[in-house]
Every structure is written in structure tokens, then in C-alpha cells.
Amino acid sequence: MKQNKTVLITGATSGIGLELAKLFAKDNYNLIIVARSEQELAQTKTALGQLFTGNVIAIAKDLFRAEAAAELYAEVAQQRLKVDILVNNAGQGQYGEFVESDIERQLDIIQLNISSLVSLTYLYLKDFVARGEGKILNTSSIASKSPGPWQAVYHATKAFVQSFTEAIRSEVKDKGVTVTALLPGVTDTDFFNKADMNSSKAVQDKDKMADPADVAKDGYDALMNGDDMVVSGMSNKMQVAMGAITPDETMADVTNKKQEPVTKK
């Protein structure tokens, strides 16, 4: 049983983030759940409170804003809460050909997927290193392993997250801190609705989508084991392995075909 241990999870009201919150709560961690919607946070806090006995603190922060990560860190500190584990799970994508996309939304996605993640990691990693203990789980993606036509910016942000995670893991591995990357594939979450991606060939077969609870369990176990990364799902492991020996140009063309709209001529 974990005593007085606290995990902060971004993007914690649905999908993989919510399932991770359940796993930590089941293992007697106190939770700090973070998302944009106060209503969804309140509903999630109530639901978790009915299932588990640990403390659940909900903080509404819009991590699309450049200042939000520092504000979140300051608010947690003001409440005298000591974070033992940071889970950077919040992330979004935008479907469509880049030249036809909304550049402001793409820049917002870079802010959320990269800048806010880097800021939170920096702030909490300093604390963890100073204490000589702590864990960080970054939700990456198998998208990090190949260029992604129709989701060019999203794939690029996840490539950053993966490289960044592996680099800082090496820097702190002898300082009592572990950093782990979780690489899901296509998972049955609200990601595709938010990305306006339901017309893509990649998401037509719901039966082939991973269960977010299974993905979360893979990430949770890898984090607790101190692993560097985990690719969730056998088919995704095979895809990543094939991608490692396939030229990027070829992978981009393959992904283009997989992710193009069903109605594309």
C-alpha cells in the first residue's frame, strides 16, 4: 500500500488518462487530476470518489495556454501538495492535409503536446532530482516512429515527445528518477472526434481499436517497472519493428494511404 503518495495526471477525465487515474487510485495513490473542463473534472472526481477512498483533487487548467503549466505548478505548490509521479497525458491532433489546415489550431496543438509537457516536466523533474526520487510517464504514440500525412503536426509532436523522453531519462537515470514513454496505437478514445478524424480509413474498424484500459495498464506497469518505454499491443509492436527497418519516405507513403479519407478519390 502506498502511503501519502500523489500522482498528477493531465488529460485525466477520459480515455487513457482516466484509466491511468483508476489504476493509481486502486493502488492507493492520491490524485491530482487536470483537464480544461470544470464540469468533466467534477464528474470524474465524483466517479473516482465512489470507487476509491484516496484524495482526489481536481484542477481546471487549459494547457493550450503558454502560461498554464507554470500556473498549475504554482497552484499545486500553494496547496502544499508534494507530487511523486507526473503523468503527461494531455494531447490532441488535427486531421487533414497540412496546407488546408487551421494554422492557429496546429500551433495550439504544438503548445499542448510539446510546450506544456516540457514545462511541466522541467518543473517537476527539478523537484524529483532534488529529492532523489520520482517518476514521469509521458504519453507518446506509435505515431512518434513515422512521418504522418493527414496528421503531420501530431506525428511530429509525438516524435519530439519520444526523443525528449529518452534523452532526459538518460540524464537522470543515476539520480533516482525514472522517465517512461507509453506508445499507444489507435485506441478507442475521444481523440478522433476532437481531431475531426472520423472520416479517416485508420479509424473505420472500431473492433481493431485498443481498449484504453489495456493501454493504461501497459503504461502503468512499465512505469512501475522503471522501463524506458512500452509499445502497447502486439500489432503496434510489429508496426514499430517494421518501421524501424523501412525508409521514412516509404513509411510516409504507407501512412498516407492508411490515414486518407474513405471518400478520397
Secondary structure, 3 states (H helix, E strand, C coil): CCCCCEEEEECCCCHHHHHHHHHHHHCCCEEEEEECCHHHHHHHHHHHHHHCCCCEEEEECCCCCCCHHHHHHHHHHHCCCCCCEEEECCCCCCCCCHHHCCHHHHHHHHHHHHHHHHHHHHHHHHHHHHHCCEEEEEECCHHHHCCCCCCHHHHHHHHHHHHHHHHHHHHHCCCCEEEEEEECCCECCCHHHHCCCCCEHHHCCHHHCECHHHHHHHHHHHHHHCCCEEECCHHHHHHHHHHHCCCHHHHHHHHHHHHCECCCC
